[in-house]
Amino acid sequence: MRLTEAETNKTYRVVAIEGGCHAKDRLIKLGLLPGVEIQVKRKAPLRGPFMVTLNDSDIVIGRGIASKIEVRPVV
């Protein structure tokens, strides 16, 4: 499933990141790598950004980049 399909207040594990080198580099610098657990805090309405918690830090990701992040729910 894509991050854009994720529910708020649930924890997910990043499985893969698709996209160009620039987008991947930006996410890697933020610490968003395959295998990392994130929690979706907020999804802005319409085409707005996502706020996720990663390593006790909140980061905001645009919807376009969020659609390129594949996640799996943590059970």
CHARMM-style PDB file with segment names, atoms N, HN, CA, C and O in Angstrom:
ATOM      1  N   MET     1       0.837  -1.163   0.000  1.00  0.00      PROA
ATOM      2  CA  MET     1       0.000   0.000   0.000  1.00  0.00      PROA
ATOM      3  C   MET     1       0.889   1.235   0.000  1.00  0.00      PROA
ATOM      4  O   MET     1       2.024   1.195   0.475  1.00  0.00      PROA
ATOM      5  N   ARG     2       0.377   2.306  -0.524  1.00  0.00      PROA
ATOM      6  HN  ARG     2      -0.545   2.339  -0.910  1.00  0.00      PROA
ATOM      7  CA  ARG     2       1.106   3.575  -0.574  1.00  0.00      PROA
ATOM      8  C   ARG     2       0.828   4.388   0.693  1.00  0.00      PROA
ATOM      9  O   ARG     2      -0.204   4.205   1.339  1.00  0.00      PROA
ATOM     10  N   LEU     3       1.734   5.267   1.036  1.00  0.00      PROA
ATOM     11  HN  LEU     3       2.572   5.415   0.511  1.00  0.00      PROA
ATOM     12  CA  LEU     3       1.552   6.115   2.212  1.00  0.00      PROA
ATOM     13  C   LEU     3       0.283   6.950   2.093  1.00  0.00      PROA
ATOM     14  O   LEU     3      -0.344   7.265   3.104  1.00  0.00      PROA
ATOM     15  N   THR     4      -0.097   7.307   0.889  1.00  0.00      PROA
ATOM     16  HN  THR     4       0.412   7.051   0.068  1.00  0.00      PROA
ATOM     17  CA  THR     4      -1.318   8.092   0.687  1.00  0.00      PROA
ATOM     18  C   THR     4      -2.571   7.317   1.078  1.00  0.00      PROA
ATOM     19  O   THR     4      -3.615   7.923   1.322  1.00  0.00      PROA
ATOM     20  N   GLU     5      -2.490   5.994   1.141  1.00  0.00      PROA
ATOM     21  HN  GLU     5      -1.642   5.502   0.942  1.00  0.00      PROA
ATOM     22  CA  GLU     5      -3.631   5.156   1.515  1.00  0.00      PROA
ATOM     23  C   GLU     5      -3.638   4.815   3.010  1.00  0.00      PROA
ATOM     24  O   GLU     5      -4.586   4.203   3.502  1.00  0.00      PROA
ATOM     25  N   ALA     6      -2.591   5.207   3.726  1.00  0.00      PROA
ATOM     26  HN  ALA     6      -1.821   5.704   3.327  1.00  0.00      PROA
ATOM     27  CA  ALA     6      -2.448   4.856   5.133  1.00  0.00      PROA
ATOM     28  C   ALA     6      -3.431   5.631   6.000  1.00  0.00      PROA
ATOM     29  O   ALA     6      -3.839   6.741   5.660  1.00  0.00      PROA
ATOM     30  N   GLU     7      -3.805   5.028   7.122  1.00  0.00      PROA
ATOM     31  HN  GLU     7      -3.474   4.126   7.398  1.00  0.00      PROA
ATOM     32  CA  GLU     7      -4.712   5.653   8.074  1.00  0.00      PROA
ATOM     33  C   GLU     7      -3.921   6.417   9.121  1.00  0.00      PROA
ATOM     34  O   GLU     7      -2.783   6.066   9.433  1.00  0.00      PROA
ATOM     35  N   THR     8      -4.532   7.464   9.662  1.00  0.00      PROA
ATOM     36  HN  THR     8      -5.456   7.749   9.409  1.00  0.00      PROA
ATOM     37  CA  THR     8      -3.857   8.254  10.688  1.00  0.00      PROA
ATOM     38  C   THR     8      -3.792   7.484  12.006  1.00  0.00      PROA
ATOM     39  O   THR     8      -4.613   6.608  12.276  1.00  0.00      PROA
ATOM     40  N   ASN     9      -2.802   7.831  12.810  1.00  0.00      PROA
ATOM     41  HN  ASN     9      -2.134   8.543  12.590  1.00  0.00      PROA
ATOM     42  CA  ASN     9      -2.561   7.241  14.132  1.00  0.00      PROA
ATOM     43  C   ASN     9      -2.278   5.742  14.097  1.00  0.00      PROA
ATOM     44  O   ASN     9      -2.524   5.040  15.078  1.00  0.00      PROA
ATOM     45  N   LYS    10      -1.771   5.259  12.987  1.00  0.00      PROA
ATOM     46  HN  LYS    10      -1.571   5.829  12.191  1.00  0.00      PROA
ATOM     47  CA  LYS    10      -1.348   3.866  12.885  1.00  0.00      PROA
ATOM     48  C   LYS    10       0.125   3.839  12.487  1.00  0.00      PROA
ATOM     49  O   LYS    10       0.634   4.777  11.872  1.00  0.00      PROA
ATOM     50  N   THR    11       0.796   2.753  12.847  1.00  0.00      PROA
ATOM     51  HN  THR    11       0.382   1.991  13.346  1.00  0.00      PROA
ATOM     52  CA  THR    11       2.221   2.617  12.571  1.00  0.00      PROA
ATOM     53  C   THR    11       2.432   1.738  11.351  1.00  0.00      PROA
ATOM     54  O   THR    11       1.769   0.716  11.172  1.00  0.00      PROA
ATOM     55  N   TYR    12       3.376   2.164  10.517  1.00  0.00      PROA
ATOM     56  HN  TYR    12       3.914   2.994  10.663  1.00  0.00      PROA
ATOM     57  CA  TYR    12       3.697   1.454   9.270  1.00  0.00      PROA
ATOM     58  C   TYR    12       5.201   1.309   9.133  1.00  0.00      PROA
ATOM     59  O   TYR    12       5.969   2.109   9.668  1.00  0.00      PROA
ATOM     60  N   ARG    13       5.610   0.277   8.406  1.00  0.00      PROA
ATOM     61  HN  ARG    13       4.986  -0.372   7.971  1.00  0.00      PROA
ATOM     62  CA  ARG    13       7.020   0.076   8.077  1.00  0.00      PROA
ATOM     63  C   ARG    13       7.213   0.431   6.605  1.00  0.00      PROA
ATOM     64  O   ARG    13       6.450  -0.006   5.743  1.00  0.00      PROA
ATOM     65  N   VAL    14       8.235   1.224   6.335  1.00  0.00      PROA
ATOM     66  HN  VAL    14       8.855   1.579   7.035  1.00  0.00      PROA
ATOM     67  CA  VAL    14       8.543   1.595   4.957  1.00  0.00      PROA
ATOM     68  C   VAL    14       9.129   0.378   4.263  1.00  0.00      PROA
ATOM     69  O   VAL    14      10.097  -0.213   4.742  1.00  0.00      PROA
ATOM     70  N   VAL    15       8.537   0.004   3.129  1.00  0.00      PROA
ATOM     71  HN  VAL    15       7.751   0.484   2.740  1.00  0.00      PROA
ATOM     72  CA  VAL    15       8.981  -1.165   2.377  1.00  0.00      PROA
ATOM     73  C   VAL    15       9.898  -0.746   1.228  1.00  0.00      PROA
ATOM     74  O   VAL    15      10.948  -1.350   1.011  1.00  0.00      PROA
ATOM     75  N   ALA    16       9.494   0.285   0.503  1.00  0.00      PROA
ATOM     76  HN  ALA    16       8.641   0.775   0.680  1.00  0.00      PROA
ATOM     77  CA  ALA    16      10.287   0.735  -0.647  1.00  0.00      PROA
ATOM     78  C   ALA    16       9.967   2.193  -0.942  1.00  0.00      PROA
ATOM     79  O   ALA    16       8.911   2.710  -0.578  1.00  0.00      PROA
ATOM     80  N   ILE    17      10.912   2.836  -1.613  1.00  0.00      PROA
ATOM     81  HN  ILE    17      11.770   2.416  -1.909  1.00  0.00      PROA
ATOM     82  CA  ILE    17      10.724   4.213  -2.060  1.00  0.00      PROA
ATOM     83  C   ILE    17      11.001   4.252  -3.548  1.00  0.00      PROA
ATOM     84  O   ILE    17      12.090   3.901  -4.001  1.00  0.00      PROA
ATOM     85  N   GLU    18      10.007   4.681  -4.299  1.00  0.00      PROA
ATOM     86  HN  GLU    18       9.122   4.966  -3.931  1.00  0.00      PROA
ATOM     87  CA  GLU    18      10.171   4.815  -5.743  1.00  0.00      PROA
ATOM     88  C   GLU    18      10.388   6.284  -6.060  1.00  0.00      PROA
ATOM     89  O   GLU    18      10.198   7.150  -5.206  1.00  0.00      PROA
ATOM     90  N   GLY    19      10.783   6.555  -7.283  1.00  0.00      PROA
ATOM     91  HN  GLY    19      10.937   5.852  -7.977  1.00  0.00      PROA
ATOM     92  CA  GLY    19      10.946   7.937  -7.686  1.00  0.00      PROA
ATOM     93  C   GLY    19      12.360   8.236  -8.115  1.00  0.00      PROA
ATOM     94  O   GLY    19      13.215   7.351  -8.166  1.00  0.00      PROA
ATOM     95  N   GLY    20      12.593   9.483  -8.420  1.00  0.00      PROA
ATOM     96  HN  GLY    20      11.899  10.201  -8.378  1.00  0.00      PROA
ATOM     97  CA  GLY    20      13.890   9.915  -8.901  1.00  0.00      PROA
ATOM     98  C   GLY    20      14.920  10.048  -7.798  1.00  0.00      PROA
ATOM     99  O   GLY    20      14.602   9.953  -6.613  1.00  0.00      PROA
ATOM    100  N   CYS    21      16.141  10.267  -8.200  1.00  0.00      PROA
ATOM    101  HN  CYS    21      16.400  10.344  -9.163  1.00  0.00      PROA
ATOM    102  CA  CYS    21      17.259  10.379  -7.255  1.00  0.00      PROA
ATOM    103  C   CYS    21      17.071  11.539  -6.292  1.00  0.00      PROA
ATOM    104  O   CYS    21      17.406  11.421  -5.114  1.00  0.00      PROA
ATOM    105  N   HSD    22      16.543  12.657  -6.773  1.00  0.00      PROA
ATOM    106  HN  HSD    22      16.271  12.753  -7.731  1.00  0.00      PROA
ATOM    107  CA  HSD    22      16.373  13.834  -5.920  1.00  0.00      PROA
ATOM    108  C   HSD    22      15.395  13.536  -4.783  1.00  0.00      PROA
ATOM    109  O   HSD    22      15.668  13.864  -3.629  1.00  0.00      PROA
ATOM    110  N   ALA    23      14.266  12.922  -5.103  1.00  0.00      PROA
ATOM    111  HN  ALA    23      14.045  12.655  -6.041  1.00  0.00      PROA
ATOM    112  CA  ALA    23      13.265  12.594  -4.088  1.00  0.00      PROA
ATOM    113  C   ALA    23      13.820  11.582  -3.093  1.00  0.00      PROA
ATOM    114  O   ALA    23      13.640  11.736  -1.885  1.00  0.00      PROA
ATOM    115  N   LYS    24      14.487  10.558  -3.587  1.00  0.00      PROA
ATOM    116  HN  LYS    24      14.633  10.433  -4.568  1.00  0.00      PROA
ATOM    117  CA  LYS    24      15.075   9.545  -2.697  1.00  0.00      PROA
ATOM    118  C   LYS    24      16.124  10.155  -1.785  1.00  0.00      PROA
ATOM    119  O   LYS    24      16.153   9.857  -0.590  1.00  0.00      PROA
ATOM    120  N   ASP    25      16.988  11.006  -2.331  1.00  0.00      PROA
ATOM    121  HN  ASP    25      16.965  11.247  -3.301  1.00  0.00      PROA
ATOM    122  CA  ASP    25      18.024  11.652  -1.522  1.00  0.00      PROA
ATOM    123  C   ASP    25      17.415  12.500  -0.413  1.00  0.00      PROA
ATOM    124  O   ASP    25      17.899  12.496   0.719  1.00  0.00      PROA
ATOM    125  N   ARG    26      16.357  13.224  -0.744  1.00  0.00      PROA
ATOM    126  HN  ARG    26      15.964  13.227  -1.663  1.00  0.00      PROA
ATOM    127  CA  ARG    26      15.695  14.069   0.257  1.00  0.00      PROA
ATOM    128  C   ARG    26      15.133  13.217   1.388  1.00  0.00      PROA
ATOM    129  O   ARG    26      15.282  13.560   2.561  1.00  0.00      PROA
ATOM    130  N   LEU    27      14.490  12.116   1.039  1.00  0.00      PROA
ATOM    131  HN  LEU    27      14.369  11.838   0.086  1.00  0.00      PROA
ATOM    132  CA  LEU    27      13.904  11.250   2.052  1.00  0.00      PROA
ATOM    133  C   LEU    27      14.976  10.554   2.889  1.00  0.00      PROA
ATOM    134  O   LEU    27      14.802  10.378   4.095  1.00  0.00      PROA
ATOM    135  N   ILE    28      16.074  10.161   2.264  1.00  0.00      PROA
ATOM    136  HN  ILE    28      16.215  10.304   1.284  1.00  0.00      PROA
ATOM    137  CA  ILE    28      17.168   9.528   2.997  1.00  0.00      PROA
ATOM    138  C   ILE    28      17.770  10.505   4.004  1.00  0.00      PROA
ATOM    139  O   ILE    28      18.097  10.117   5.125  1.00  0.00      PROA
ATOM    140  N   LYS    29      17.917  11.766   3.610  1.00  0.00      PROA
ATOM    141  HN  LYS    29      17.651  12.081   2.699  1.00  0.00      PROA
ATOM    142  CA  LYS    29      18.451  12.780   4.527  1.00  0.00      PROA
ATOM    143  C   LYS    29      17.524  13.005   5.717  1.00  0.00      PROA
ATOM    144  O   LYS    29      17.980  13.366   6.802  1.00  0.00      PROA
ATOM    145  N   LEU    30      16.230  12.793   5.517  1.00  0.00      PROA
ATOM    146  HN  LEU    30      15.860  12.499   4.635  1.00  0.00      PROA
ATOM    147  CA  LEU    30      15.271  12.913   6.609  1.00  0.00      PROA
ATOM    148  C   LEU    30      15.242  11.657   7.479  1.00  0.00      PROA
ATOM    149  O   LEU    30      14.620  11.653   8.541  1.00  0.00      PROA
ATOM    150  N   GLY    31      15.912  10.594   7.034  1.00  0.00      PROA
ATOM    151  HN  GLY    31      16.418  10.598   6.171  1.00  0.00      PROA
ATOM    152  CA  GLY    31      15.941   9.340   7.774  1.00  0.00      PROA
ATOM    153  C   GLY    31      14.868   8.363   7.367  1.00  0.00      PROA
ATOM    154  O   GLY    31      14.685   7.332   8.014  1.00  0.00      PROA
ATOM    155  N   LEU    32      14.155   8.674   6.304  1.00  0.00      PROA
ATOM    156  HN  LEU    32      14.304   9.512   5.779  1.00  0.00      PROA
ATOM    157  CA  LEU    32      13.083   7.813   5.818  1.00  0.00      PROA
ATOM    158  C   LEU    32      13.675   6.794   4.857  1.00  0.00      PROA
ATOM    159  O   LEU    32      13.881   7.078   3.677  1.00  0.00      PROA
ATOM    160  N   LEU    33      13.945   5.598   5.382  1.00  0.00      PROA
ATOM    161  HN  LEU    33      13.778   5.367   6.340  1.00  0.00      PROA
ATOM    162  CA  LEU    33      14.587   4.523   4.626  1.00  0.00      PROA
ATOM    163  C   LEU    33      13.717   3.270   4.698  1.00  0.00      PROA
ATOM    164  O   LEU    33      12.907   3.138   5.616  1.00  0.00      PROA
ATOM    165  N   PRO    34      13.870   2.355   3.752  1.00  0.00      PROA
ATOM    166  CA  PRO    34      13.176   1.073   3.879  1.00  0.00      PROA
ATOM    167  C   PRO    34      13.544   0.383   5.192  1.00  0.00      PROA
ATOM    168  O   PRO    34      14.715   0.325   5.566  1.00  0.00      PROA
ATOM    169  N   GLY    35      12.539  -0.134   5.879  1.00  0.00      PROA
ATOM    170  HN  GLY    35      11.588  -0.087   5.575  1.00  0.00      PROA
ATOM    171  CA  GLY    35      12.749  -0.808   7.157  1.00  0.00      PROA
ATOM    172  C   GLY    35      12.420   0.059   8.356  1.00  0.00      PROA
ATOM    173  O   GLY    35      12.280  -0.460   9.463  1.00  0.00      PROA
ATOM    174  N   VAL    36      12.296   1.356   8.171  1.00  0.00      PROA
ATOM    175  HN  VAL    36      12.410   1.778   7.272  1.00  0.00      PROA
ATOM    176  CA  VAL    36      12.022   2.281   9.265  1.00  0.00      PROA
ATOM    177  C   VAL    36      10.531   2.305   9.553  1.00  0.00      PROA
ATOM    178  O   VAL    36       9.715   2.222   8.635  1.00  0.00      PROA
ATOM    179  N   GLU    37      10.170   2.418  10.831  1.00  0.00      PROA
ATOM    180  HN  GLU    37      10.832   2.485  11.577  1.00  0.00      PROA
ATOM    181  CA  GLU    37       8.763   2.526  11.210  1.00  0.00      PROA
ATOM    182  C   GLU    37       8.373   3.992  11.315  1.00  0.00      PROA
ATOM    183  O   GLU    37       9.112   4.809  11.863  1.00  0.00      PROA
ATOM    184  N   ILE    38       7.198   4.311  10.780  1.00  0.00      PROA
ATOM    185  HN  ILE    38       6.597   3.647  10.335  1.00  0.00      PROA
ATOM    186  CA  ILE    38       6.671   5.669  10.846  1.00  0.00      PROA
ATOM    187  C   ILE    38       5.233   5.608  11.321  1.00  0.00      PROA
ATOM    188  O   ILE    38       4.569   4.580  11.192  1.00  0.00      PROA
ATOM    189  N   GLN    39       4.757   6.711  11.870  1.00  0.00      PROA
ATOM    190  HN  GLN    39       5.296   7.547  11.976  1.00  0.00      PROA
ATOM    191  CA  GLN    39       3.361   6.812  12.268  1.00  0.00      PROA
ATOM    192  C   GLN    39       2.755   8.017  11.559  1.00  0.00      PROA
ATOM    193  O   GLN    39       3.313   9.114  11.595  1.00  0.00      PROA
ATOM    194  N   VAL    40       1.624   7.809  10.923  1.00  0.00      PROA
ATOM    195  HN  VAL    40       1.171   6.918  10.894  1.00  0.00      PROA
ATOM    196  CA  VAL    40       0.936   8.894  10.231  1.00  0.00      PROA
ATOM    197  C   VAL    40       0.185   9.708  11.279  1.00  0.00      PROA
ATOM    198  O   VAL    40      -0.723   9.195  11.934  1.00  0.00      PROA
ATOM    199  N   LYS    41       0.560  10.969  11.438  1.00  0.00      PROA
ATOM    200  HN  LYS    41       1.297  11.386  10.906  1.00  0.00      PROA
ATOM    201  CA  LYS    41      -0.060  11.845  12.424  1.00  0.00      PROA
ATOM    202  C   LYS    41      -1.247  12.600  11.850  1.00  0.00      PROA
ATOM    203  O   LYS    41      -2.308  12.688  12.468  1.00  0.00      PROA
ATOM    204  N   ARG    42      -1.046  13.147  10.643  1.00  0.00      PROA
ATOM    205  HN  ARG    42      -0.185  13.075  10.141  1.00  0.00      PROA
ATOM    206  CA  ARG    42      -2.087  13.995  10.063  1.00  0.00      PROA
ATOM    207  C   ARG    42      -2.044  13.928   8.551  1.00  0.00      PROA
ATOM    208  O   ARG    42      -0.972  13.881   7.947  1.00  0.00      PROA
ATOM    209  N   LYS    43      -3.216  13.926   7.952  1.00  0.00      PROA
ATOM    210  HN  LYS    43      -4.086  13.964   8.443  1.00  0.00      PROA
ATOM    211  CA  LYS    43      -3.343  13.997   6.493  1.00  0.00      PROA
ATOM    212  C   LYS    43      -4.168  15.238   6.191  1.00  0.00      PROA
ATOM    213  O   LYS    43      -5.338  15.316   6.566  1.00  0.00      PROA
ATOM    214  N   ALA    44      -3.567  16.197   5.521  1.00  0.00      PROA
ATOM    215  HN  ALA    44      -2.617  16.133   5.217  1.00  0.00      PROA
ATOM    216  CA  ALA    44      -4.293  17.412   5.182  1.00  0.00      PROA
ATOM    217  C   ALA    44      -5.387  17.085   4.172  1.00  0.00      PROA
ATOM    218  O   ALA    44      -5.215  16.192   3.342  1.00  0.00      PROA
ATOM    219  N   PRO    45      -6.499  17.792   4.233  1.00  0.00      PROA
ATOM    220  CA  PRO    45      -7.591  17.502   3.290  1.00  0.00      PROA
ATOM    221  C   PRO    45      -7.225  17.841   1.851  1.00  0.00      PROA
ATOM    222  O   PRO    45      -6.289  18.593   1.577  1.00  0.00      PROA
ATOM    223  N   LEU    46      -7.989  17.266   0.962  1.00  0.00      PROA
ATOM    224  HN  LEU    46      -8.749  16.656   1.185  1.00  0.00      PROA
ATOM    225  CA  LEU    46      -7.821  17.456  -0.483  1.00  0.00      PROA
ATOM    226  C   LEU    46      -6.453  16.975  -0.931  1.00  0.00      PROA
ATOM    227  O   LEU    46      -6.165  15.787  -0.789  1.00  0.00      PROA
ATOM    228  N   ARG    47      -5.609  17.823  -1.457  1.00  0.00      PROA
ATOM    229  HN  ARG    47      -5.843  18.789  -1.572  1.00  0.00      PROA
ATOM    230  CA  ARG    47      -4.304  17.408  -1.987  1.00  0.00      PROA
ATOM    231  C   ARG    47      -3.158  17.883  -1.092  1.00  0.00      PROA
ATOM    232  O   ARG    47      -2.039  18.082  -1.565  1.00  0.00      PROA
ATOM    233  N   GLY    48      -3.437  18.063   0.194  1.00  0.00      PROA
ATOM    234  HN  GLY    48      -4.346  17.902   0.578  1.00  0.00      PROA
ATOM    235  CA  GLY    48      -2.450  18.599   1.124  1.00  0.00      PROA
ATOM    236  C   GLY    48      -1.406  17.584   1.549  1.00  0.00      PROA
ATOM    237  O   GLY    48      -1.485  16.411   1.183  1.00  0.00      PROA
ATOM    238  N   PRO    49      -0.423  18.038   2.325  1.00  0.00      PROA
ATOM    239  CA  PRO    49       0.689  17.179   2.750  1.00  0.00      PROA
ATOM    240  C   PRO    49       0.320  16.233   3.899  1.00  0.00      PROA
ATOM    241  O   PRO    49      -0.764  16.309   4.477  1.00  0.00      PROA
ATOM    242  N   PHE    50       1.260  15.346   4.200  1.00  0.00      PROA
ATOM    243  HN  PHE    50       2.141  15.284   3.730  1.00  0.00      PROA
ATOM    244  CA  PHE    50       1.137  14.384   5.292  1.00  0.00      PROA
ATOM    245  C   PHE    50       2.133  14.760   6.379  1.00  0.00      PROA
ATOM    246  O   PHE    50       3.238  15.212   6.078  1.00  0.00      PROA
ATOM    247  N   MET    51       1.751  14.576   7.647  1.00  0.00      PROA
ATOM    248  HN  MET    51       0.854  14.209   7.891  1.00  0.00      PROA
ATOM    249  CA  MET    51       2.687  14.722   8.750  1.00  0.00      PROA
ATOM    250  C   MET    51       2.896  13.335   9.332  1.00  0.00      PROA
ATOM    251  O   MET    51       1.938  12.665   9.716  1.00  0.00      PROA
ATOM    252  N   VAL    52       4.151  12.905   9.396  1.00  0.00      PROA
ATOM    253  HN  VAL    52       4.930  13.449   9.084  1.00  0.00      PROA
ATOM    254  CA  VAL    52       4.475  11.597   9.950  1.00  0.00      PROA
ATOM    255  C   VAL    52       5.520  11.756  11.043  1.00  0.00      PROA
ATOM    256  O   VAL    52       6.326  12.687  11.021  1.00  0.00      PROA
ATOM    257  N   THR    53       5.496  10.835  11.998  1.00  0.00      PROA
ATOM    258  HN  THR    53       4.842  10.078  12.016  1.00  0.00      PROA
ATOM    259  CA  THR    53       6.504  10.807  13.054  1.00  0.00      PROA
ATOM    260  C   THR    53       7.534   9.755  12.696  1.00  0.00      PROA
ATOM    261  O   THR    53       7.204   8.614  12.371  1.00  0.00      PROA
ATOM    262  N   LEU    54       8.790  10.167  12.765  1.00  0.00      PROA
ATOM    263  HN  LEU    54       9.058  11.093  13.029  1.00  0.00      PROA
ATOM    264  CA  LEU    54       9.917   9.312  12.410  1.00  0.00      PROA
ATOM    265  C   LEU    54      11.025   9.570  13.410  1.00  0.00      PROA
ATOM    266  O   LEU    54      11.546  10.684  13.478  1.00  0.00      PROA
ATOM    267  N   ASN    55      11.397   8.563  14.189  1.00  0.00      PROA
ATOM    268  HN  ASN    55      10.974   7.658  14.134  1.00  0.00      PROA
ATOM    269  CA  ASN    55      12.459   8.714  15.196  1.00  0.00      PROA
ATOM    270  C   ASN    55      12.193   9.887  16.130  1.00  0.00      PROA
ATOM    271  O   ASN    55      13.081  10.708  16.365  1.00  0.00      PROA
ATOM    272  N   ASP    56      10.979   9.973  16.662  1.00  0.00      PROA
ATOM    273  HN  ASP    56      10.258   9.307  16.471  1.00  0.00      PROA
ATOM    274  CA  ASP    56      10.559  11.022  17.603  1.00  0.00      PROA
ATOM    275  C   ASP    56      10.582  12.425  17.008  1.00  0.00      PROA
ATOM    276  O   ASP    56      10.614  13.403  17.755  1.00  0.00      PROA
ATOM    277  N   SER    57      10.567  12.547  15.697  1.00  0.00      PROA
ATOM    278  HN  SER    57      10.542  11.753  15.090  1.00  0.00      PROA
ATOM    279  CA  SER    57      10.505  13.845  15.021  1.00  0.00      PROA
ATOM    280  C   SER    57       9.336  13.837  14.051  1.00  0.00      PROA
ATOM    281  O   SER    57       9.058  12.831  13.399  1.00  0.00      PROA
ATOM    282  N   ASP    58       8.656  14.972  13.966  1.00  0.00      PROA
ATOM    283  HN  ASP    58       8.882  15.789  14.496  1.00  0.00      PROA
ATOM    284  CA  ASP    58       7.570  15.111  12.998  1.00  0.00      PROA
ATOM    285  C   ASP    58       8.125  15.707  11.719  1.00  0.00      PROA
ATOM    286  O   ASP    58       8.832  16.714  11.753  1.00  0.00      PROA
ATOM    287  N   ILE    59       7.809  15.088  10.592  1.00  0.00      PROA
ATOM    288  HN  ILE    59       7.235  14.270  10.564  1.00  0.00      PROA
ATOM    289  CA  ILE    59       8.214  15.621   9.298  1.00  0.00      PROA
ATOM    290  C   ILE    59       6.983  15.720   8.403  1.00  0.00      PROA
ATOM    291  O   ILE    59       6.023  14.966   8.556  1.00  0.00      PROA
ATOM    292  N   VAL    60       7.032  16.654   7.479  1.00  0.00      PROA
ATOM    293  HN  VAL    60       7.812  17.266   7.355  1.00  0.00      PROA
ATOM    294  CA  VAL    60       5.925  16.867   6.551  1.00  0.00      PROA
ATOM    295  C   VAL    60       6.381  16.436   5.166  1.00  0.00      PROA
ATOM    296  O   VAL    60       7.453  16.819   4.697  1.00  0.00      PROA
ATOM    297  N   ILE    61       5.544  15.632   4.524  1.00  0.00      PROA
ATOM    298  HN  ILE    61       4.674  15.321   4.905  1.00  0.00      PROA
ATOM    299  CA  ILE    61       5.853  15.091   3.197  1.00  0.00      PROA
ATOM    300  C   ILE    61       4.717  15.473   2.257  1.00  0.00      PROA
ATOM    301  O   ILE    61       3.544  15.281   2.580  1.00  0.00      PROA
ATOM    302  N   GLY    62       5.061  16.004   1.117  1.00  0.00      PROA
ATOM    303  HN  GLY    62       6.014  16.160   0.855  1.00  0.00      PROA
ATOM    304  CA  GLY    62       4.051  16.334   0.121  1.00  0.00      PROA
ATOM    305  C   GLY    62       3.356  15.089  -0.390  1.00  0.00      PROA
ATOM    306  O   GLY    62       3.917  13.994  -0.360  1.00  0.00      PROA
ATOM    307  N   ARG    63       2.147  15.262  -0.854  1.00  0.00      PROA
ATOM    308  HN  ARG    63       1.691  16.152  -0.878  1.00  0.00      PROA
ATOM    309  CA  ARG    63       1.339  14.133  -1.324  1.00  0.00      PROA
ATOM    310  C   ARG    63       1.978  13.428  -2.514  1.00  0.00      PROA
ATOM    311  O   ARG    63       1.845  12.211  -2.643  1.00  0.00      PROA
ATOM    312  N   GLY    64       2.666  14.157  -3.386  1.00  0.00      PROA
ATOM    313  HN  GLY    64       2.775  15.146  -3.282  1.00  0.00      PROA
ATOM    314  CA  GLY    64       3.317  13.541  -4.541  1.00  0.00      PROA
ATOM    315  C   GLY    64       4.406  12.567  -4.130  1.00  0.00      PROA
ATOM    316  O   GLY    64       4.498  11.462  -4.665  1.00  0.00      PROA
ATOM    317  N   ILE    65       5.232  12.981  -3.175  1.00  0.00      PROA
ATOM    318  HN  ILE    65       5.157  13.878  -2.740  1.00  0.00      PROA
ATOM    319  CA  ILE    65       6.295  12.091  -2.690  1.00  0.00      PROA
ATOM    320  C   ILE    65       5.692  10.965  -1.858  1.00  0.00      PROA
ATOM    321  O   ILE    65       6.167   9.831  -1.921  1.00  0.00      PROA
ATOM    322  N   ALA    66       4.654  11.262  -1.079  1.00  0.00      PROA
ATOM    323  HN  ALA    66       4.269  12.184  -1.028  1.00  0.00      PROA
ATOM    324  CA  ALA    66       4.008  10.228  -0.265  1.00  0.00      PROA
ATOM    325  C   ALA    66       3.434   9.111  -1.135  1.00  0.00      PROA
ATOM    326  O   ALA    66       3.369   7.956  -0.713  1.00  0.00      PROA
ATOM    327  N   SER    67       3.023   9.461  -2.342  1.00  0.00      PROA
ATOM    328  HN  SER    67       3.076  10.399  -2.685  1.00  0.00      PROA
ATOM    329  CA  SER    67       2.474   8.437  -3.231  1.00  0.00      PROA
ATOM    330  C   SER    67       3.543   7.492  -3.769  1.00  0.00      PROA
ATOM    331  O   SER    67       3.216   6.459  -4.353  1.00  0.00      PROA
ATOM    332  N   LYS    68       4.810   7.833  -3.581  1.00  0.00      PROA
ATOM    333  HN  LYS    68       5.076   8.673  -3.107  1.00  0.00      PROA
ATOM    334  CA  LYS    68       5.915   6.991  -4.057  1.00  0.00      PROA
ATOM    335  C   LYS    68       6.523   6.146  -2.941  1.00  0.00      PROA
ATOM    336  O   LYS    68       7.481   5.407  -3.168  1.00  0.00      PROA
ATOM    337  N   ILE    69       5.964   6.258  -1.731  1.00  0.00      PROA
ATOM    338  HN  ILE    69       5.186   6.859  -1.546  1.00  0.00      PROA
ATOM    339  CA  ILE    69       6.474   5.504  -0.589  1.00  0.00      PROA
ATOM    340  C   ILE    69       5.539   4.324  -0.330  1.00  0.00      PROA
ATOM    341  O   ILE    69       4.350   4.503  -0.067  1.00  0.00      PROA
ATOM    342  N   GLU    70       6.090   3.131  -0.408  1.00  0.00      PROA
ATOM    343  HN  GLU    70       7.056   2.985  -0.621  1.00  0.00      PROA
ATOM    344  CA  GLU    70       5.316   1.915  -0.155  1.00  0.00      PROA
ATOM    345  C   GLU    70       5.497   1.519   1.300  1.00  0.00      PROA
ATOM    346  O   GLU    70       6.622   1.421   1.791  1.00  0.00      PROA
ATOM    347  N   VAL    71       4.374   1.288   1.992  1.00  0.00      PROA
ATOM    348  HN  VAL    71       3.460   1.367   1.594  1.00  0.00      PROA
ATOM    349  CA  VAL    71       4.404   0.939   3.411  1.00  0.00      PROA
ATOM    350  C   VAL    71       3.590  -0.322   3.676  1.00  0.00      PROA
ATOM    351  O   VAL    71       2.770  -0.746   2.861  1.00  0.00      PROA
ATOM    352  N   ARG    72       3.844  -0.904   4.841  1.00  0.00      PROA
ATOM    353  HN  ARG    72       4.510  -0.560   5.504  1.00  0.00      PROA
ATOM    354  CA  ARG    72       3.110  -2.093   5.285  1.00  0.00      PROA
ATOM    355  C   ARG    72       2.745  -1.871   6.754  1.00  0.00      PROA
ATOM    356  O   ARG    72       3.593  -1.428   7.527  1.00  0.00      PROA
ATOM    357  N   PRO    73       1.508  -2.167   7.159  1.00  0.00      PROA
ATOM    358  CA  PRO    73       1.127  -1.980   8.564  1.00  0.00      PROA
ATOM    359  C   PRO    73       1.973  -2.837   9.494  1.00  0.00      PROA
ATOM    360  O   PRO    73       2.323  -3.970   9.164  1.00  0.00      PROA
ATOM    361  N   VAL    74       2.300  -2.281  10.665  1.00  0.00      PROA
ATOM    362  HN  VAL    74       2.015  -1.360  10.932  1.00  0.00      PROA
ATOM    363  CA  VAL    74       3.016  -3.024  11.687  1.00  0.00      PROA
ATOM    364  C   VAL    74       1.978  -3.648  12.601  1.00  0.00      PROA
ATOM    365  O   VAL    74       1.097  -2.961  13.117  1.00  0.00      PROA
ATOM    366  N   VAL    75       2.086  -4.942  12.796  1.00  0.00      PROA
ATOM    367  HN  VAL    75       2.802  -5.501  12.377  1.00  0.00      PROA
ATOM    368  CA  VAL    75       1.091  -5.664  13.611  1.00  0.00      PROA
ATOM    369  C   VAL    75       1.590  -5.812  15.017  1.00  0.00      PROA
ATOM    370  OT1 VAL    75       0.901  -6.389  15.859  1.00  0.00      PROA
TER     371      VAL     75
END
